[in-house]
Amino acid sequence: MLWPEQPARQDVGHGVANGSVELKERAVSYPEILHHGATQGVTGSCHQLLMDAQHSLLIDCGLFQGAETSAEGRAGAGSLAIDFALDTVKALIATHVHVDHVGRIPYLLAAGFKGPILCSEPSARLLPIVLEDAFKLGVSSDQRQVERYLELIGQRSIALPYKHWFTLADTSTLLCRIRLQRAGHILGSAYVEIDLTYKAIGRKRRILFSGDLGAPHAPLLPAPRPPYRADTLVIESTYGDRLHEDRRSRRQRLETMIEQALADRGSVLIPAFSIGRTQELLYELEEIIYRKTRSRPAAREADVRSSSHADWPQLPIILDSPLASRFTQAYRELQPFWDREATKRARSGRQPLGFEQLITVENHADHLRMVEHLASTARPAIVIAGSGMCTSGRIVNYLKAMLGDRRHNILFVGYQAMGTPGHAIQKYGPRGGYVDLDGERLEIRAGVATLGGYSAHADRQGLVSFITRMREWPDEIRLVHGEADAKRALGAELRRRYAEKQKRVSIITP
């Protein structure tokens, strides 16, 4: 057991015939799933599995971002409160530590949640870093309060190894077991299998929550493997309406787009999430620099330096995010969870996440000096800074200083939610439009490009394969965490696949 069992109800199941009938009738109505987020877009993930009248689980409890709303229609910062009952919630399972999946945990605790927070072993290492930042931004920066809060998080967190079943509840009427499997999205990400057995009626049901599934061949991470079976599947649909390029093409496009941008003789700004995307970018940039250094003849040094192309071995890669730096260090320490390719590189003496050209900017004064230096000199450089959707963080200062200069370029490598500054820049920048940042309207003269295939999410083919490679396909699929078009496209493709195999399925869009 991972927590003390509640006393069994005294009015149920004493061998009385009508009591047994009532118990069976109630059991048939379970399990039930309530969605408290990620139904109107790709943020605010929070799902509640009602197992019976006394037991439920939360899967994720994330922040809403941009113009996306809670189930009650409140947008962004207005949907922080936990406005659903917690009296039956026995545990929170965190599929991974992105803020749109865990960012409301401070508010969950404030609302009275007393249960454990279950996650993978890498996530248990990364979660305090995420929640410390979320607490400071949203609750209080008082160090004593922060320390007390982090101590509470540490007491509540339980790290579970992958691939092992764990019993969460075992009463006279219900058996609940869970298992975490690698999801390949970011380090520590997991999809959750939940086995329910209703003892009174001998009924079993396996429910699977995908969390965010990673793309095959993502840097650093093993690809997710589908489970054997599921009866009900709650699956993300972020890229349910499109296909990604293969990894080699993505890396080549990354290299080409950076070289084209640097030909403008300015800097390249890459907004990136502090965890996951930043580390993948560093990994890929190290590979490009490594290949360029090994393949370029020394005799051509002067020619390359004088050309309009990037001098990769001398090009500064600036990581301007203290939070991203902390995550990158944690990633280095979690090397046992890397994939074979990354591990092989490290063993050969390379430093995929700490190479020579990497410059980290820690304190705010150094950050401001770096912004001023690059804005005034337009020195060729690559800057990686958060936040990934340009809603806050140090990337905002770079954008305010450099968006109006044609020498600079913005390169988007991640999803930009509706209502975020990143989405506005991505949409209107190529048209010579504007964006509002910190109450200031800025014309966009810098180049704007999107490397859409560079995603930590599975595309339509990956999502469909996750289902169709199961031995036993689910008969109920719930599509969450996606825009309406993505859900429609994914749903249509799944119906086609099921029809081909003459299988029945109920596809639900909450």
LUMTOR-30473 format. One record per residue (C-alpha): x, y, z. Coordinates in nm, 3 decimals, decimal comma, always signed. Example, Ala and Ser with C-alpha at 12.3 -4.5 7.8 and 13.67 -1.06 7.14 Angstrom:
// LUMTOR-30473
[[+1,230; -0,450; +0,780]]
[[+1,367; -0,106; +0,714]]
// end
This chain:
// LUMTOR-30473
[[+0,000; +0,000; +0,000]]
[[+0,113; +0,352; -0,071]]
[[-0,131; +0,509; +0,177]]
[[-0,352; +0,393; +0,465]]
[[-0,679; +0,237; +0,353]]
[[-0,999; +0,412; +0,448]]
[[-1,234; +0,207; +0,667]]
[[-1,485; +0,010; +0,463]]
[[-1,841; +0,138; +0,458]]
[[-2,052; -0,043; +0,717]]
[[-2,376; -0,030; +0,516]]
[[-2,257; -0,229; +0,216]]
[[-2,197; -0,597; +0,149]]
[[-2,294; -0,775; +0,475]]
[[-2,435; -1,070; +0,285]]
[[-2,776; -0,902; +0,257]]
[[-2,930; -0,976; -0,082]]
[[-3,057; -0,627; -0,163]]
[[-2,727; -0,477; -0,042]]
[[-2,535; -0,701; -0,283]]
[[-2,759; -0,602; -0,570]]
[[-2,711; -0,233; -0,490]]
[[-2,333; -0,281; -0,473]]
[[-2,326; -0,455; -0,811]]
[[-2,542; -0,189; -0,974]]
[[-2,316; +0,087; -0,843]]
[[-2,002; -0,096; -0,952]]
[[-2,127; -0,127; -1,309]]
[[-2,137; +0,254; -1,339]]
[[-1,764; +0,277; -1,273]]
[[-1,502; +0,361; -1,382]]
[[-1,586; +0,716; -1,489]]
[[-1,350; +0,983; -1,620]]
[[-1,387; +1,355; -1,559]]
[[-1,171; +1,604; -1,749]]
[[-1,068; +1,919; -1,564]]
[[-0,841; +2,053; -1,839]]
[[-0,680; +1,996; -2,181]]
[[-1,021; +1,970; -2,349]]
[[-1,016; +2,310; -2,524]]
[[-0,651; +2,303; -2,630]]
[[-0,311; +2,169; -2,533]]
[[-0,260; +2,302; -2,181]]
[[-0,408; +2,255; -1,835]]
[[-0,395; +1,875; -1,839]]
[[-0,593; +1,735; -1,546]]
[[-0,804; +1,421; -1,552]]
[[-0,987; +1,243; -1,271]]
[[-1,050; +0,870; -1,276]]
[[-1,346; +0,782; -1,054]]
[[-1,285; +0,419; -0,959]]
[[-1,578; +0,384; -0,719]]
[[-1,769; +0,606; -0,479]]
[[-1,477; +0,629; -0,235]]
[[-1,169; +0,615; -0,457]]
[[-1,047; +0,837; -0,741]]
[[-0,713; +0,936; -0,892]]
[[-0,590; +1,255; -1,054]]
[[-0,369; +1,221; -1,359]]
[[-0,177; +1,550; -1,391]]
[[-0,272; +1,894; -1,261]]
[[-0,134; +2,151; -1,503]]
[[-0,155; +2,521; -1,577]]
[[-0,360; +2,671; -1,856]]
[[-0,161; +2,895; -2,089]]
[[-0,245; +3,162; -2,342]]
[[-0,612; +3,192; -2,436]]
[[-0,689; +2,832; -2,349]]
[[-0,955; +2,775; -2,088]]
[[-1,061; +2,551; -1,808]]
[[-1,373; +2,339; -1,839]]
[[-1,566; +2,627; -1,686]]
[[-1,444; +2,869; -1,954]]
[[-1,198; +3,072; -1,749]]
[[-0,880; +3,151; -1,939]]
[[-0,514; +3,138; -1,846]]
[[-0,433; +3,297; -1,512]]
[[-0,803; +3,301; -1,422]]
[[-0,823; +2,923; -1,400]]
[[-0,574; +2,846; -1,124]]
[[-0,822; +2,741; -0,858]]
[[-0,907; +2,377; -0,793]]
[[-1,283; +2,388; -0,827]]
[[-1,366; +2,018; -0,812]]
[[-1,417; +1,799; -0,506]]
[[-1,110; +1,630; -0,361]]
[[-1,272; +1,411; -0,096]]
[[-1,228; +1,087; -0,296]]
[[-0,890; +1,171; -0,456]]
[[-0,634; +0,930; -0,313]]
[[-0,330; +1,019; -0,524]]
[[-0,198; +1,242; -0,802]]
[[-0,004; +1,074; -1,081]]
[[+0,225; +1,313; -1,270]]
[[+0,299; +1,186; -1,619]]
[[+0,585; +1,437; -1,658]]
[[+0,698; +1,772; -1,522]]
[[+0,602; +2,029; -1,786]]
[[+0,405; +2,309; -1,621]]
[[+0,095; +2,241; -1,831]]
[[+0,085; +1,904; -1,651]]
[[+0,204; +1,989; -1,298]]
[[+0,186; +2,368; -1,261]]
[[-0,133; +2,370; -1,054]]
[[+0,006; +2,142; -0,784]]
[[+0,061; +2,437; -0,544]]
[[-0,309; +2,519; -0,575]]
[[-0,403; +2,153; -0,537]]
[[-0,218; +2,137; -0,206]]
[[-0,371; +2,466; -0,096]]
[[-0,716; +2,324; -0,173]]
[[-0,656; +2,046; +0,080]]
[[-0,517; +1,754; -0,119]]
[[-0,342; +1,520; +0,127]]
[[-0,242; +1,226; -0,090]]
[[+0,089; +1,125; -0,247]]
[[+0,231; +1,254; -0,574]]
[[+0,338; +0,954; -0,781]]
[[+0,581; +0,985; -1,071]]
[[+0,880; +0,820; -1,236]]
[[+1,225; +0,830; -1,079]]
[[+1,362; +1,099; -1,315]]
[[+1,046; +1,307; -1,270]]
[[+1,090; +1,291; -0,893]]
[[+1,434; +1,448; -0,942]]
[[+1,303; +1,719; -1,176]]
[[+0,968; +1,799; -1,013]]
[[+1,101; +2,011; -0,723]]
[[+1,286; +2,236; -0,970]]
[[+0,967; +2,295; -1,170]]
[[+0,748; +2,348; -0,865]]
[[+0,995; +2,580; -0,694]]
[[+0,985; +2,805; -0,998]]
[[+0,605; +2,784; -1,021]]
[[+0,572; +2,863; -0,650]]
[[+0,799; +3,167; -0,672]]
[[+0,617; +3,301; -0,977]]
[[+0,264; +3,232; -0,864]]
[[+0,258; +3,220; -0,484]]
[[+0,552; +3,369; -0,295]]
[[+0,925; +3,434; -0,334]]
[[+0,982; +3,433; +0,042]]
[[+1,264; +3,182; +0,086]]
[[+1,128; +3,033; +0,409]]
[[+0,791; +2,967; +0,249]]
[[+0,962; +2,821; -0,057]]
[[+1,169; +2,585; +0,159]]
[[+0,866; +2,470; +0,358]]
[[+0,676; +2,411; +0,038]]
[[+0,960; +2,210; -0,120]]
[[+0,990; +2,003; +0,197]]
[[+0,621; +1,923; +0,165]]
[[+0,666; +1,826; -0,200]]
[[+0,952; +1,597; -0,101]]
[[+0,739; +1,431; +0,167]]
[[+0,450; +1,375; -0,071]]
[[+0,647; +1,256; -0,375]]
[[+0,691; +0,885; -0,436]]
[[+0,923; +0,777; -0,717]]
[[+0,814; +0,465; -0,904]]
[[+1,044; +0,267; -1,134]]
[[+0,922; +0,200; -1,484]]
[[+0,760; -0,133; -1,585]]
[[+0,654; -0,246; -1,235]]
[[+0,298; -0,285; -1,109]]
[[+0,209; -0,115; -0,780]]
[[-0,102; -0,169; -0,572]]
[[-0,277; +0,155; -0,484]]
[[-0,598; +0,021; -0,332]]
[[-0,706; -0,324; -0,219]]
[[-1,041; -0,325; -0,043]]
[[-1,320; -0,579; -0,016]]
[[-1,468; -0,443; -0,339]]
[[-1,185; -0,281; -0,540]]
[[-0,832; -0,366; -0,648]]
[[-0,635; -0,089; -0,821]]
[[-0,285; -0,131; -0,962]]
[[-0,079; +0,112; -1,170]]
[[+0,227; +0,086; -1,391]]
[[+0,441; +0,358; -1,551]]
[[+0,597; +0,308; -1,893]]
[[+0,839; +0,534; -2,079]]
[[+0,659; +0,790; -2,296]]
[[+0,965; +0,937; -2,474]]
[[+0,844; +1,299; -2,445]]
[[+1,094; +1,444; -2,197]]
[[+1,321; +1,275; -1,947]]
[[+1,101; +1,102; -1,691]]
[[+0,783; +1,119; -1,897]]
[[+0,548; +0,824; -1,860]]
[[+0,218; +0,688; -1,975]]
[[+0,005; +0,534; -1,703]]
[[-0,164; +0,194; -1,708]]
[[-0,434; +0,148; -1,444]]
[[-0,580; -0,197; -1,378]]
[[-0,913; -0,202; -1,195]]
[[-1,082; -0,514; -1,059]]
[[-1,433; -0,490; -0,919]]
[[-1,442; -0,790; -0,690]]
[[-1,817; -0,799; -0,623]]
[[-1,899; -0,857; -0,990]]
[[-1,570; -0,998; -1,119]]
[[-1,533; -0,713; -1,367]]
[[-1,194; -0,588; -1,487]]
[[-1,102; -0,275; -1,679]]
[[-0,765; -0,138; -1,790]]
[[-0,748; +0,240; -1,839]]
[[-0,448; +0,405; -1,999]]
[[-0,355; +0,773; -1,986]]
[[-0,096; +0,863; -2,247]]
[[+0,031; +1,188; -2,096]]
[[+0,240; +1,339; -2,377]]
[[+0,386; +1,079; -2,613]]
[[+0,724; +1,147; -2,770]]
[[+0,823; +1,130; -3,134]]
[[+1,030; +0,827; -3,244]]
[[+1,405; +0,880; -3,247]]
[[+1,389; +1,191; -3,027]]
[[+1,730; +1,302; -2,899]]
[[+1,839; +1,152; -2,566]]
[[+1,529; +0,939; -2,510]]
[[+1,421; +0,585; -2,598]]
[[+1,109; +0,578; -2,815]]
[[+0,785; +0,484; -2,639]]
[[+0,667; +0,126; -2,681]]
[[+0,294; +0,056; -2,696]]
[[+0,138; -0,148; -2,416]]
[[-0,008; -0,494; -2,463]]
[[-0,365; -0,380; -2,424]]
[[-0,609; -0,117; -2,299]]
[[-0,986; -0,102; -2,266]]
[[-1,012; +0,276; -2,232]]
[[-0,742; +0,507; -2,367]]
[[-0,714; +0,879; -2,290]]
[[-0,465; +1,004; -2,549]]
[[-0,316; +1,339; -2,643]]
[[-0,375; +1,472; -2,994]]
[[-0,142; +1,772; -3,019]]
[[-0,020; +1,681; -3,368]]
[[-0,306; +1,455; -3,466]]
[[-0,346; +1,639; -3,797]]
[[+0,011; +1,636; -3,927]]
[[+0,325; +1,433; -3,986]]
[[+0,678; +1,516; -3,872]]
[[+0,995; +1,491; -4,072]]
[[+1,242; +1,221; -3,978]]
[[+1,515; +1,318; -3,735]]
[[+1,793; +1,343; -3,994]]
[[+1,585; +1,585; -4,200]]
[[+1,499; +1,786; -3,890]]
[[+1,863; +1,823; -3,792]]
[[+1,961; +1,920; -4,147]]
[[+1,683; +2,180; -4,156]]
[[+1,790; +2,313; -3,817]]
[[+2,144; +2,353; -3,947]]
[[+2,031; +2,509; -4,275]]
[[+1,786; +2,751; -4,116]]
[[+2,043; +2,870; -3,863]]
[[+2,301; +2,924; -4,137]]
[[+2,048; +3,118; -4,345]]
[[+1,958; +3,330; -4,045]]
[[+2,319; +3,396; -3,955]]
[[+2,382; +3,505; -4,314]]
[[+2,182; +3,814; -4,216]]
[[+2,479; +3,884; -3,983]]
[[+2,272; +3,889; -3,670]]
[[+2,170; +3,657; -3,388]]
[[+1,921; +3,374; -3,390]]
[[+1,673; +3,369; -3,101]]
[[+1,517; +3,033; -3,018]]
[[+1,236; +3,042; -2,760]]
[[+1,240; +2,705; -2,586]]
[[+1,094; +2,540; -2,282]]
[[+1,346; +2,504; -2,002]]
[[+1,302; +2,130; -1,981]]
[[+1,301; +1,893; -2,273]]
[[+1,326; +2,115; -2,577]]
[[+1,634; +2,303; -2,452]]
[[+1,826; +1,984; -2,382]]
[[+1,729; +1,835; -2,719]]
[[+1,847; +2,149; -2,898]]
[[+2,180; +2,145; -2,715]]
[[+2,223; +1,779; -2,804]]
[[+2,157; +1,845; -3,173]]
[[+2,373; +2,158; -3,185]]
[[+2,662; +1,967; -3,030]]
[[+2,630; +1,706; -3,304]]
[[+2,632; +1,972; -3,578]]
[[+2,939; +2,142; -3,428]]
[[+3,113; +1,805; -3,386]]
[[+3,059; +1,710; -3,750]]
[[+3,155; +2,054; -3,878]]
[[+3,475; +2,053; -3,676]]
[[+3,579; +1,707; -3,795]]
[[+3,492; +1,752; -4,162]]
[[+3,624; +2,099; -4,237]]
[[+3,979; +2,106; -4,376]]
[[+4,208; +2,340; -4,186]]
[[+4,311; +2,502; -4,513]]
[[+3,960; +2,636; -4,564]]
[[+3,940; +2,809; -4,223]]
[[+4,001; +3,155; -4,362]]
[[+3,753; +3,108; -4,649]]
[[+3,479; +2,992; -4,413]]
[[+3,546; +3,274; -4,169]]
[[+3,512; +3,529; -4,444]]
[[+3,198; +3,378; -4,595]]
[[+2,840; +3,456; -4,504]]
[[+2,794; +3,112; -4,351]]
[[+2,826; +3,028; -3,984]]
[[+3,165; +2,946; -3,843]]
[[+3,021; +2,669; -3,629]]
[[+3,330; +2,583; -3,422]]
[[+3,351; +2,947; -3,307]]
[[+2,979; +3,020; -3,287]]
[[+2,862; +3,097; -2,932]]
[[+2,559; +2,900; -2,815]]
[[+2,407; +3,109; -2,536]]
[[+2,179; +2,942; -2,285]]
[[+2,016; +3,233; -2,108]]
[[+1,790; +3,070; -1,854]]
[[+1,886; +2,980; -1,497]]
[[+1,599; +2,733; -1,485]]
[[+1,708; +2,565; -1,808]]
[[+2,064; +2,548; -1,674]]
[[+1,940; +2,367; -1,362]]
[[+1,744; +2,123; -1,573]]
[[+2,039; +2,065; -1,803]]
[[+2,258; +1,981; -1,504]]
[[+1,988; +1,743; -1,377]]
[[+1,973; +1,582; -1,722]]
[[+2,348; +1,522; -1,705]]
[[+2,308; +1,356; -1,365]]
[[+2,027; +1,136; -1,498]]
[[+2,245; +0,982; -1,769]]
[[+2,133; +0,624; -1,679]]
[[+1,796; +0,715; -1,832]]
[[+1,942; +0,836; -2,164]]
[[+1,907; +0,624; -2,477]]
[[+2,190; +0,414; -2,618]]
[[+2,308; +0,671; -2,871]]
[[+2,343; +0,948; -2,615]]
[[+2,513; +0,718; -2,366]]
[[+2,759; +0,606; -2,633]]
[[+2,848; +0,968; -2,712]]
[[+2,914; +1,045; -2,348]]
[[+3,130; +0,736; -2,305]]
[[+3,339; +0,837; -2,607]]
[[+3,439; +1,157; -2,427]]
[[+3,192; +1,396; -2,586]]
[[+2,974; +1,627; -2,376]]
[[+2,635; +1,643; -2,548]]
[[+2,494; +1,884; -2,290]]
[[+2,808; +2,074; -2,190]]
[[+3,025; +2,143; -2,494]]
[[+3,294; +2,411; -2,524]]
[[+3,093; +2,676; -2,714]]
[[+2,806; +2,666; -2,466]]
[[+2,779; +2,987; -2,262]]
[[+2,535; +2,995; -1,971]]
[[+2,399; +3,324; -1,843]]
[[+2,292; +3,304; -1,480]]
[[+2,227; +3,637; -1,305]]
[[+1,993; +3,908; -1,427]]
[[+2,263; +4,174; -1,468]]
[[+2,461; +3,948; -1,703]]
[[+2,142; +3,878; -1,893]]
[[+2,073; +4,248; -1,950]]
[[+2,431; +4,302; -2,062]]
[[+2,402; +4,012; -2,309]]
[[+2,078; +4,152; -2,452]]
[[+2,234; +4,495; -2,498]]
[[+2,552; +4,351; -2,650]]
[[+2,375; +4,134; -2,909]]
[[+2,116; +4,398; -2,991]]
[[+2,378; +4,666; -3,053]]
[[+2,645; +4,460; -3,227]]
[[+2,424; +4,199; -3,401]]
[[+2,706; +3,954; -3,339]]
[[+2,630; +3,611; -3,485]]
[[+2,515; +3,389; -3,201]]
[[+2,243; +3,141; -3,112]]
[[+2,040; +3,231; -2,805]]
[[+1,816; +2,975; -2,636]]
[[+1,590; +3,127; -2,373]]
[[+1,249; +3,068; -2,214]]
[[+0,967; +3,074; -2,213]]
[[+0,888; +2,850; -2,507]]
[[+0,574; +3,044; -2,605]]
[[+0,725; +3,388; -2,526]]
[[+0,470; +3,447; -2,249]]
[[+0,737; +3,545; -1,995]]
[[+1,101; +3,492; -1,909]]
[[+1,420; +3,628; -2,055]]
[[+1,323; +3,569; -2,417]]
[[+1,086; +3,866; -2,381]]
[[+1,375; +4,109; -2,324]]
[[+1,557; +3,975; -2,630]]
[[+1,242; +4,012; -2,840]]
[[+1,175; +4,366; -2,721]]
[[+1,532; +4,464; -2,807]]
[[+1,572; +4,278; -3,136]]
[[+1,235; +4,221; -3,307]]
[[+1,263; +4,554; -3,488]]
[[+1,605; +4,475; -3,643]]
[[+1,612; +4,291; -3,976]]
[[+1,954; +4,145; -3,900]]
[[+1,811; +3,916; -3,632]]
[[+1,595; +3,606; -3,670]]
[[+1,345; +3,420; -3,452]]
[[+1,334; +3,044; -3,493]]
[[+1,038; +2,857; -3,343]]
[[+1,093; +2,490; -3,274]]
[[+0,790; +2,419; -3,055]]
[[+0,414; +2,448; -3,046]]
[[+0,275; +2,800; -2,998]]
[[-0,066; +2,798; -2,827]]
[[-0,338; +3,037; -2,935]]
[[-0,327; +3,369; -2,751]]
[[+0,046; +3,358; -2,673]]
[[+0,297; +3,615; -2,802]]
[[+0,482; +3,330; -2,970]]
[[+0,175; +3,245; -3,174]]
[[+0,131; +3,609; -3,275]]
[[+0,496; +3,642; -3,383]]
[[+0,480; +3,312; -3,569]]
[[+0,159; +3,409; -3,750]]
[[+0,207; +3,779; -3,819]]
[[+0,586; +3,813; -3,830]]
[[+0,625; +3,684; -4,187]]
[[+0,363; +3,942; -4,294]]
[[+0,546; +4,232; -4,134]]
[[+0,294; +4,254; -3,852]]
[[+0,329; +4,337; -3,486]]
[[+0,307; +4,181; -3,140]]
[[+0,217; +4,324; -2,799]]
[[+0,476; +4,253; -2,528]]
[[+0,454; +4,397; -2,177]]
[[+0,195; +4,646; -2,295]]
[[+0,417; +4,767; -2,577]]
[[+0,332; +4,722; -2,946]]
[[+0,637; +4,610; -3,141]]
[[+0,674; +4,591; -3,518]]
[[+0,826; +4,264; -3,635]]
[[+1,111; +4,328; -3,878]]
[[+1,332; +4,038; -3,770]]
[[+1,306; +3,720; -3,972]]
[[+1,063; +3,460; -3,844]]
[[+1,086; +3,090; -3,924]]
[[+0,932; +2,772; -3,784]]
[[+1,092; +2,432; -3,772]]
[[+0,765; +2,249; -3,728]]
[[+0,898; +1,895; -3,741]]
[[+1,118; +1,951; -3,439]]
[[+0,865; +1,838; -3,184]]
[[+0,876; +1,634; -2,867]]
[[+0,522; +1,513; -2,943]]
[[+0,427; +1,217; -3,157]]
[[+0,266; +1,305; -3,489]]
[[-0,053; +1,148; -3,630]]
[[+0,130; +0,837; -3,744]]
[[+0,298; +0,797; -3,405]]
[[-0,030; +0,836; -3,218]]
[[-0,212; +0,591; -3,444]]
[[+0,075; +0,341; -3,423]]
[[+0,070; +0,360; -3,044]]
[[-0,286; +0,224; -3,060]]
[[-0,272; -0,013; -3,355]]
[[+0,045; -0,185; -3,234]]
[[-0,135; -0,299; -2,920]]
[[-0,231; -0,667; -2,920]]
[[-0,576; -0,575; -2,790]]
[[-0,709; -0,240; -2,911]]
[[-0,912; -0,017; -2,679]]
[[-1,287; -0,005; -2,734]]
[[-1,308; +0,350; -2,596]]
[[-1,071; +0,631; -2,695]]
[[-1,087; +0,982; -2,550]]
[[-0,905; +1,252; -2,744]]
[[-0,763; +1,533; -2,528]]
[[-0,475; +1,782; -2,534]]
[[-0,524; +1,907; -2,890]]
[[-0,687; +2,173; -3,104]]
[[-1,023; +2,089; -3,264]]
[[-0,875; +2,024; -3,611]]
[[-0,612; +1,790; -3,470]]
[[-0,874; +1,590; -3,280]]
[[-1,100; +1,563; -3,584]]
[[-0,819; +1,443; -3,807]]
[[-0,692; +1,189; -3,555]]
[[-1,042; +1,065; -3,484]]
[[-1,113; +1,018; -3,855]]
[[-0,793; +0,821; -3,907]]
[[-0,863; +0,599; -3,607]]
[[-1,216; +0,524; -3,727]]
[[-1,074; +0,427; -4,066]]
[[-0,818; +0,193; -3,909]]
[[-1,078; +0,030; -3,686]]
[[-1,314; -0,016; -3,981]]
[[-1,039; -0,185; -4,181]]
[[-1,001; -0,443; -3,903]]
[[-1,378; -0,462; -3,847]]
[[-1,334; -0,354; -3,489]]
[[-1,577; -0,142; -3,292]]
[[-1,468; +0,170; -3,107]]
[[-1,624; +0,465; -2,930]]
[[-1,420; +0,782; -2,993]]
[[-1,504; +1,061; -2,752]]
[[-1,395; +1,425; -2,765]]
[[-1,468; +1,561; -2,414]]
// end
